[in-house]
Amino acid sequence: MSKANEQILVVDDNPTIRSSLIAVLQDEGYDVSAVSDAGETLAFLEKMVPAVILLDIWLPGVSGMEVLKKVKQDHPEVTVIVISGHGTIDLAVQSMKLGAYGFIEKPLSLENILQHIQHALESRRQSLQIRALKQRVRGKYELIGKSEAIERIREQAKQAAPSNARVLIMGENGTGKELVAGMIHEMSLRKDGPFIEVNCAAIPEELIESELFGHEKGAFTGATRQRIGKFELAHGGTLFLDEVGDMSLKTQAKVLRSLEEQRFARVGGGRQVSVDVRVISASNKDLVALIERDEFREDLFYRLNVIPIVVPPLKERLEDIPLLADYFAKQFCNEYGKKTKQFSKAAMELLQSYPWPGNVRELRNIVERTMIMTTNAEISAHQIPDLVPKATGPIAIARDVPLKKARQQFEKEYIVYHLQQNDWGVSSTAKKLGIDRTSLYKKIHAYGIAVPSADQT
């Protein structure tokens, strides 16, 4: 982040010291302001929150120690460096206990001041990065699967990662678009920087600009203090705009300008904030169709869609389900302190027969529920039907397979669907399908369908 983005406030009742520090720090490229007492300091903080405060501990009226206590109470993210002409060990220890970053004795050494500020700002940047990392505590971003589609996505992510090119990830809800974005970040040259996620669909339209770009105090009702936006927090790293198709045209215009210029103004402010951010976006909507309806800017689409990646739905990569189910099972057993459980062959076939409209997210939820609600080490098929929601829509099959395989796949899923609808009763299902029970038994056996119900007559 450039020095001009990290404001420094000098608090000292000596006008000579104030003017000297302002001149030196401005020469170094910092944005500097100065006040003379506690009242002016607190009034300044009502309008703007600096990155660093150089605070004289001996102020007229309210002491600098009281100011320090108030600052750290209301703005714990602000770094305070205490300066004093009557420095003692006890005073230094007391200020550090109250949250001061450092303690400098007068007469001031400008070299010492600059060194303290440099170290303080670096520490602040690291704290912001740690905060950003905590926002995405999910462990390592990893795509689970062995399907051709997953291997292709891994290769695309590997090729895209080293560049700063923008990536647009398309796919249905629950397919793992955020995992792809995280993988790209962790393989990029920005991996030590923050990875900031913004769900554009979850933020009200009137707040999305403030969320992205921050705001100044008084910018709108409820803006009681300055706020740093996600673009600024992502400086030096990656900003992931999830469900970008849900942004209003007004917000799209501001995002477009920010991408072109790598700078922006906070809501309610005029000062330009410069950032170095790589943007990865994702959408479950057809952005081209939105463009045709004048609901998405074509110029923004081309800015975002430098490298397109498509994540297919789970129903088109059924071979990934066993790996995903086992991965989630181990994850939740570890999380809940349970012994590792496994799915039986019949149970796994049942999972693979379901169309998963909620994709990987739905499978993850089902596995978690299964790990919690079952006690035996092997999950049998009869423990799944009550957990897997019954299909309610038409059966979907892959369209890029030979006719014979597609016919077999459809028939198997068709039979499983009606078995579920009839509580796995073979007799009632056969009657519903208009075939005799013996023929249905043969098809169940041929397709390896596990019928969990004990009553099959």
C-alpha positions as CSV (number, residue, x, y, z in Angstrom):
1,M,0.0,0.0,0.0
2,S,1.4,3.4,-0.9
3,K,2.5,5.8,1.9
4,A,-0.2,8.3,0.9
5,N,-2.9,5.8,1.9
6,E,-1.6,5.4,5.4
7,Q,-2.3,8.6,7.3
8,I,-0.2,9.7,10.3
9,L,-1.5,12.0,13.0
10,V,1.0,14.1,15.1
11,V,-0.3,15.0,18.5
12,D,2.0,17.6,20.3
13,D,1.4,20.9,22.0
14,N,4.8,22.2,20.7
15,P,4.1,24.0,17.4
16,T,7.8,23.7,16.4
17,I,7.8,19.9,16.8
18,R,4.5,19.7,14.9
19,S,5.7,21.7,12.0
20,S,9.1,19.8,11.9
21,L,7.4,16.4,11.9
22,I,4.9,17.4,9.3
23,A,7.7,18.7,7.0
24,V,9.8,15.6,7.4
25,L,7.0,13.1,7.0
26,Q,5.5,14.8,4.0
27,D,8.9,14.8,2.4
28,E,8.9,11.0,2.9
29,G,5.6,10.8,1.1
30,Y,3.2,10.3,4.0
31,D,-0.2,11.9,4.4
32,V,0.2,13.9,7.7
33,S,-2.1,15.9,9.9
34,A,-1.3,17.5,13.3
35,V,-3.3,18.6,16.4
36,S,-2.2,20.1,19.7
37,D,-4.3,18.6,22.5
38,A,-6.6,15.8,23.6
39,G,-9.8,17.5,22.5
40,E,-8.5,18.1,19.0
41,T,-7.3,14.5,18.8
42,L,-10.6,13.0,19.7
43,A,-12.4,15.4,17.3
44,F,-10.1,14.4,14.5
45,L,-10.8,10.7,15.2
46,E,-14.5,11.4,14.9
47,K,-13.9,12.3,11.2
48,M,-11.0,10.1,10.2
49,V,-9.0,7.1,11.6
50,P,-5.2,7.4,10.9
51,A,-2.9,4.4,10.6
52,V,-0.4,5.8,13.1
53,I,-0.5,8.4,15.9
54,L,2.6,10.0,17.2
55,L,1.3,11.0,20.7
56,D,3.0,13.3,23.1
57,I,2.3,11.9,26.5
58,W,2.4,15.4,28.2
59,L,-0.5,17.4,26.9
60,P,-2.3,20.4,28.4
61,G,-5.6,19.4,30.1
62,V,-6.3,15.7,29.5
63,S,-3.0,13.7,29.5
64,G,-1.7,11.8,26.6
65,M,-2.0,8.6,28.6
66,E,-5.8,9.1,28.8
67,V,-5.8,9.8,25.1
68,L,-3.9,6.6,24.5
69,K,-6.4,4.6,26.6
70,K,-9.4,6.2,24.7
71,V,-7.8,5.6,21.3
72,K,-7.1,1.9,21.9
73,Q,-10.5,1.4,23.4
74,D,-12.4,3.0,20.4
75,H,-9.9,2.2,17.6
76,P,-7.8,-0.8,18.5
77,E,-6.5,-1.1,14.9
78,V,-4.7,2.3,15.2
79,T,-0.9,2.1,16.0
80,V,0.2,4.6,18.6
81,I,3.8,5.6,19.2
82,V,4.3,7.6,22.4
83,I,6.8,10.4,22.6
84,S,7.9,12.1,25.8
85,G,10.4,14.7,27.0
86,H,10.4,13.1,30.5
87,G,10.8,9.5,29.7
88,T,11.1,6.9,32.5
89,I,11.0,3.2,32.4
90,D,7.8,3.2,34.4
91,L,6.1,5.5,32.0
92,A,7.2,3.4,29.0
93,V,6.0,0.2,30.6
94,Q,2.6,1.9,31.5
95,S,2.1,3.1,27.9
96,M,3.0,-0.3,26.5
97,K,0.5,-2.0,28.8
98,L,-2.2,0.4,27.5
99,G,-1.4,-0.7,23.9
100,A,1.3,1.7,22.7
101,Y,3.4,0.2,19.8
102,G,6.6,2.1,20.9
103,F,8.0,4.8,23.2
104,I,10.4,7.5,22.0
105,E,12.2,10.0,24.2
106,K,12.7,13.7,23.3
107,P,14.8,15.3,21.9
108,L,13.5,13.5,18.9
109,S,15.8,11.8,16.4
110,L,14.1,12.1,13.0
111,E,15.9,8.9,11.9
112,N,14.5,7.1,14.9
113,I,11.0,8.5,14.3
114,L,11.0,7.3,10.6
115,Q,12.3,3.9,11.6
116,H,9.5,3.5,14.3
117,I,6.9,4.6,11.8
118,Q,8.2,2.2,9.1
119,H,8.1,-0.7,11.5
120,A,4.7,0.3,12.9
121,L,3.2,0.4,9.4
122,E,4.7,-2.9,8.4
123,S,3.3,-4.5,11.6
124,R,-0.1,-3.0,10.8
125,R,0.0,-4.4,7.2
126,Q,0.8,-7.8,8.6
127,S,-2.1,-7.5,11.1
128,L,-4.5,-6.7,8.3
129,Q,-3.3,-9.7,6.3
130,I,-3.7,-12.0,9.3
131,R,-7.3,-10.6,9.7
132,A,-7.9,-11.3,6.1
133,L,-6.6,-14.8,6.4
134,K,-8.8,-15.4,9.4
135,Q,-11.8,-14.5,7.2
136,R,-11.1,-17.6,5.1
137,V,-10.2,-20.2,7.7
138,R,-11.3,-23.3,5.7
139,G,-7.9,-25.0,5.5
140,K,-6.1,-25.4,2.2
141,Y,-8.2,-24.7,-0.9
142,E,-8.4,-28.0,-2.6
143,L,-10.5,-29.5,-5.4
144,I,-11.4,-33.1,-4.7
145,G,-12.0,-35.4,-7.7
146,K,-10.4,-37.3,-10.5
147,S,-12.9,-36.6,-13.3
148,E,-11.6,-35.1,-16.6
149,A,-13.4,-31.9,-15.8
150,I,-11.7,-31.5,-12.4
151,E,-8.3,-32.3,-13.9
152,R,-8.9,-29.7,-16.6
153,I,-9.8,-27.0,-14.0
154,R,-6.6,-27.8,-12.0
155,E,-4.5,-27.3,-15.1
156,Q,-6.3,-24.1,-16.0
157,A,-5.8,-22.8,-12.5
158,K,-2.1,-23.7,-12.6
159,Q,-1.6,-21.9,-15.8
160,A,-3.6,-18.8,-14.8
161,A,-2.1,-18.4,-11.3
162,P,1.4,-16.9,-12.0
163,S,-0.1,-14.0,-14.0
164,N,-2.1,-11.0,-12.8
165,A,-4.8,-11.7,-15.4
166,R,-8.4,-11.5,-14.2
167,V,-10.3,-14.8,-14.1
168,L,-14.1,-15.3,-14.4
169,I,-15.3,-18.6,-12.9
170,M,-18.8,-19.8,-14.1
171,G,-20.9,-22.6,-12.6
172,E,-24.0,-23.5,-10.6
173,N,-24.4,-22.7,-6.9
174,G,-22.5,-25.2,-4.7
175,T,-20.0,-26.4,-7.4
176,G,-16.9,-25.0,-5.6
177,K,-16.2,-21.8,-7.5
178,E,-14.7,-20.2,-4.4
179,L,-12.3,-23.2,-4.1
180,V,-11.0,-22.6,-7.6
181,A,-10.5,-18.9,-6.8
182,G,-8.6,-19.8,-3.6
183,M,-6.4,-22.3,-5.5
184,I,-5.4,-19.7,-8.1
185,H,-4.5,-17.3,-5.3
186,E,-2.5,-19.8,-3.3
187,M,-0.5,-20.8,-6.5
188,S,0.1,-17.1,-7.4
189,L,2.9,-14.7,-6.7
190,R,0.4,-13.0,-4.3
191,K,0.0,-16.0,-2.1
192,D,1.5,-14.2,0.9
193,G,-1.0,-11.4,0.5
194,P,-4.6,-11.3,1.6
195,F,-7.4,-13.3,-0.1
196,I,-10.6,-11.3,0.4
197,E,-14.0,-12.7,-0.5
198,V,-17.1,-10.6,-1.2
199,N,-20.5,-12.2,-1.9
200,C,-22.2,-9.6,-4.1
201,A,-25.5,-11.4,-3.8
202,A,-25.6,-11.3,0.0
203,I,-25.0,-7.5,0.4
204,P,-27.9,-5.0,0.0
205,E,-27.5,-2.8,-3.1
206,E,-27.4,0.4,-0.9
207,L,-24.4,-1.0,1.0
208,I,-22.4,-2.8,-1.7
209,E,-20.3,0.3,-2.7
210,S,-19.4,0.9,1.0
211,E,-18.4,-2.8,1.3
212,L,-16.2,-2.7,-1.7
213,F,-14.7,0.8,-1.5
214,G,-15.2,1.8,2.2
215,H,-16.7,5.0,3.3
216,E,-15.9,8.2,5.2
217,K,-17.6,9.3,8.4
218,G,-21.0,10.9,7.6
219,A,-21.2,9.5,4.1
220,F,-24.7,8.2,4.9
221,T,-27.0,7.6,7.8
222,G,-25.2,5.2,10.2
223,A,-21.7,5.9,8.9
224,T,-20.4,7.0,12.3
225,R,-16.7,6.4,11.5
226,Q,-14.4,5.8,8.5
227,R,-14.4,2.3,7.2
228,I,-11.8,0.5,5.0
229,G,-13.4,-1.4,2.1
230,K,-12.6,-4.8,0.7
231,F,-10.6,-3.4,-2.3
232,E,-8.3,-1.7,0.1
233,L,-8.0,-4.7,2.4
234,A,-7.0,-6.8,-0.6
235,H,-4.1,-4.6,-1.4
236,G,-1.1,-6.8,-2.5
237,G,-3.4,-9.8,-2.8
238,T,-6.6,-11.1,-4.4
239,L,-10.1,-9.9,-4.3
240,F,-12.8,-12.5,-5.1
241,L,-16.1,-11.1,-6.2
242,D,-18.5,-13.9,-5.9
243,E,-21.9,-13.7,-7.8
244,V,-20.7,-10.7,-9.6
245,G,-23.8,-10.8,-11.8
246,D,-25.9,-9.6,-8.9
247,M,-24.2,-6.1,-8.7
248,S,-26.3,-3.1,-9.8
249,L,-25.3,-1.2,-13.0
250,K,-24.2,1.7,-10.8
251,T,-21.8,-0.5,-8.8
252,Q,-20.6,-2.2,-12.0
253,A,-19.6,1.2,-13.4
254,K,-17.5,2.0,-10.3
255,V,-15.9,-1.4,-10.3
256,L,-15.0,-1.0,-13.9
257,R,-13.3,2.4,-13.2
258,S,-11.4,0.9,-10.3
259,L,-10.2,-2.0,-12.4
260,E,-9.0,0.4,-15.1
261,E,-7.3,2.8,-12.8
262,Q,-6.4,0.7,-9.8
263,R,-7.7,3.5,-7.6
264,F,-11.0,4.8,-6.2
265,A,-12.5,7.2,-3.7
266,R,-14.3,5.9,-0.6
267,V,-18.0,6.6,-0.4
268,G,-18.4,10.2,0.8
269,G,-14.8,11.1,0.2
270,G,-12.8,12.8,-2.6
271,R,-9.3,11.5,-1.9
272,Q,-8.1,8.8,-4.3
273,V,-6.9,5.5,-2.8
274,S,-4.4,3.6,-4.9
275,V,-4.3,-0.2,-4.6
276,D,-2.6,-3.2,-6.2
277,V,-5.3,-5.9,-6.4
278,R,-5.9,-8.9,-8.6
279,V,-9.6,-9.5,-9.2
280,I,-11.1,-13.0,-9.6
281,S,-14.9,-13.1,-10.1
282,A,-17.5,-15.8,-10.3
283,S,-21.2,-16.1,-11.3
284,N,-23.9,-18.7,-11.4
285,K,-25.8,-16.6,-14.0
286,D,-25.4,-16.4,-17.7
287,L,-23.6,-13.0,-18.0
288,V,-24.0,-12.9,-21.8
289,A,-27.8,-13.2,-21.4
290,L,-27.7,-10.4,-18.8
291,I,-25.7,-8.2,-21.2
292,E,-28.4,-8.8,-23.9
293,R,-31.0,-7.7,-21.4
294,D,-28.9,-4.6,-20.4
295,E,-28.5,-5.9,-16.9
296,F,-24.7,-6.3,-17.1
297,R,-22.1,-4.1,-18.6
298,E,-20.4,-5.6,-21.7
299,D,-17.2,-3.6,-21.1
300,L,-17.0,-4.9,-17.5
301,F,-17.6,-8.5,-18.7
302,Y,-14.6,-8.3,-21.1
303,R,-12.5,-6.8,-18.3
304,L,-13.4,-9.7,-16.0
305,N,-13.4,-12.5,-18.5
306,V,-9.8,-12.5,-19.5
307,I,-9.4,-16.2,-18.4
308,P,-12.7,-18.1,-18.3
309,I,-13.1,-21.2,-16.2
310,V,-16.3,-23.3,-16.1
311,V,-17.0,-25.6,-13.1
312,P,-19.5,-28.3,-14.2
313,P,-22.3,-29.5,-11.9
314,L,-21.8,-32.6,-9.8
315,K,-24.3,-34.6,-11.8
316,E,-21.9,-34.4,-14.8
317,R,-19.0,-35.8,-12.8
318,L,-20.4,-38.7,-10.8
319,E,-17.0,-40.4,-10.6
320,D,-16.0,-37.7,-8.2
321,I,-18.7,-38.5,-5.6
322,P,-16.9,-41.4,-3.8
323,L,-13.8,-39.2,-3.3
324,L,-15.8,-36.3,-2.1
325,A,-18.0,-38.4,0.2
326,D,-15.0,-40.0,1.8
327,Y,-13.1,-36.7,2.1
328,F,-16.1,-35.1,3.9
329,A,-16.6,-38.1,6.1
330,K,-13.0,-38.0,7.3
331,Q,-13.2,-34.2,7.8
332,F,-16.4,-34.4,9.9
333,C,-15.3,-37.4,11.9
334,N,-12.1,-35.5,12.9
335,E,-14.1,-32.4,13.6
336,Y,-16.6,-34.1,15.9
337,G,-14.1,-36.5,17.5
338,K,-15.7,-39.6,16.0
339,K,-14.0,-42.7,14.7
340,T,-13.6,-42.7,10.9
341,K,-16.7,-44.0,9.1
342,Q,-17.0,-45.3,5.6
343,F,-19.8,-45.7,3.1
344,S,-20.7,-49.2,2.0
345,K,-20.6,-50.0,-1.7
346,A,-24.4,-50.0,-1.9
347,A,-24.5,-46.7,0.0
348,M,-22.0,-45.1,-2.4
349,E,-24.0,-46.3,-5.4
350,L,-27.1,-44.7,-3.9
351,L,-25.2,-41.4,-3.6
352,Q,-24.1,-41.7,-7.2
353,S,-27.7,-42.3,-8.3
354,Y,-29.0,-39.0,-7.0
355,P,-28.8,-35.9,-9.3
356,W,-27.6,-33.5,-6.6
357,P,-29.3,-30.3,-7.5
358,G,-27.4,-28.6,-4.7
359,N,-24.1,-29.9,-6.1
360,V,-21.1,-30.4,-3.8
361,R,-22.5,-28.2,-1.1
362,E,-25.6,-30.4,-0.8
363,L,-23.4,-33.6,-0.8
364,R,-21.3,-32.1,2.0
365,N,-24.4,-31.3,4.1
366,I,-25.7,-34.8,3.6
367,V,-22.4,-36.4,4.6
368,E,-22.1,-34.2,7.7
369,R,-25.7,-35.1,8.8
370,T,-24.9,-38.8,8.2
371,M,-21.7,-38.7,10.3
372,I,-23.6,-37.1,13.2
373,M,-26.7,-39.2,13.1
374,T,-25.2,-42.7,12.6
375,T,-23.2,-44.7,15.0
376,N,-21.8,-47.7,13.1
377,A,-18.5,-47.7,11.3
378,E,-19.9,-48.5,7.9
379,I,-22.8,-46.5,6.5
380,S,-25.2,-48.8,4.8
381,A,-27.6,-47.8,2.0
382,H,-30.7,-48.0,4.2
383,Q,-29.2,-45.1,6.3
384,I,-29.1,-42.8,3.3
385,P,-32.7,-42.6,1.9
386,D,-34.0,-40.7,4.9
387,L,-31.1,-38.2,4.6
388,V,-31.0,-37.7,0.8
389,P,-34.0,-35.6,-0.2
390,K,-36.2,-37.3,-2.7
391,A,-35.8,-36.2,-6.3
392,T,-38.6,-33.9,-7.4
393,G,-37.7,-32.9,-10.9
394,P,-36.8,-34.7,-14.2
395,I,-33.8,-37.0,-14.2
396,A,-30.8,-35.4,-15.7
397,I,-28.2,-37.4,-17.6
398,A,-24.9,-36.6,-19.3
399,R,-25.4,-35.7,-22.9
400,D,-21.9,-36.5,-24.1
401,V,-22.1,-40.3,-23.7
402,P,-23.0,-43.0,-26.2
403,L,-26.7,-43.8,-26.7
404,K,-26.5,-47.2,-25.1
405,K,-24.8,-45.8,-22.0
406,A,-27.2,-42.9,-21.8
407,R,-30.2,-45.3,-22.1
408,Q,-28.8,-47.4,-19.3
409,Q,-28.0,-44.4,-17.1
410,F,-31.5,-43.0,-17.6
411,E,-33.2,-46.3,-16.8
412,K,-31.1,-46.8,-13.7
413,E,-31.8,-43.3,-12.4
414,Y,-35.5,-43.6,-13.4
415,I,-35.9,-46.8,-11.4
416,V,-34.0,-45.3,-8.4
417,Y,-36.2,-42.2,-8.6
418,H,-39.5,-44.2,-8.5
419,L,-38.1,-46.6,-5.8
420,Q,-37.5,-43.5,-3.6
421,Q,-40.9,-42.1,-4.4
422,N,-42.5,-45.4,-3.3
423,D,-40.3,-45.8,-0.1
424,W,-38.3,-48.5,-1.8
425,G,-41.2,-50.8,-2.1
426,V,-40.4,-53.1,-5.1
427,S,-44.0,-54.3,-5.5
428,S,-45.5,-50.9,-5.5
429,T,-42.8,-49.5,-7.7
430,A,-43.3,-52.3,-10.3
431,K,-47.0,-51.5,-10.3
432,K,-46.3,-47.8,-10.8
433,L,-43.9,-48.6,-13.7
434,G,-46.3,-51.0,-15.3
435,I,-44.0,-54.1,-15.2
436,D,-44.0,-57.3,-13.1
437,R,-42.0,-57.5,-9.9
438,T,-39.7,-60.2,-11.3
439,S,-38.6,-58.0,-14.2
440,L,-38.0,-55.1,-11.8
441,Y,-35.9,-57.4,-9.5
442,K,-33.8,-58.3,-12.5
443,K,-33.2,-54.7,-13.5
444,I,-32.3,-53.8,-9.8
445,H,-29.8,-56.7,-9.8
446,A,-28.4,-55.8,-13.2
447,Y,-27.8,-52.1,-12.3
448,G,-26.5,-53.0,-8.8
449,I,-29.2,-50.8,-7.1
450,A,-29.2,-51.3,-3.3
451,V,-32.7,-51.5,-2.0
452,P,-32.5,-50.7,1.7
453,S,-36.1,-51.4,2.7
454,A,-36.6,-54.8,4.4
455,D,-40.1,-55.0,3.0
456,Q,-39.7,-55.5,-0.7
457,T,-43.0,-57.2,-1.4
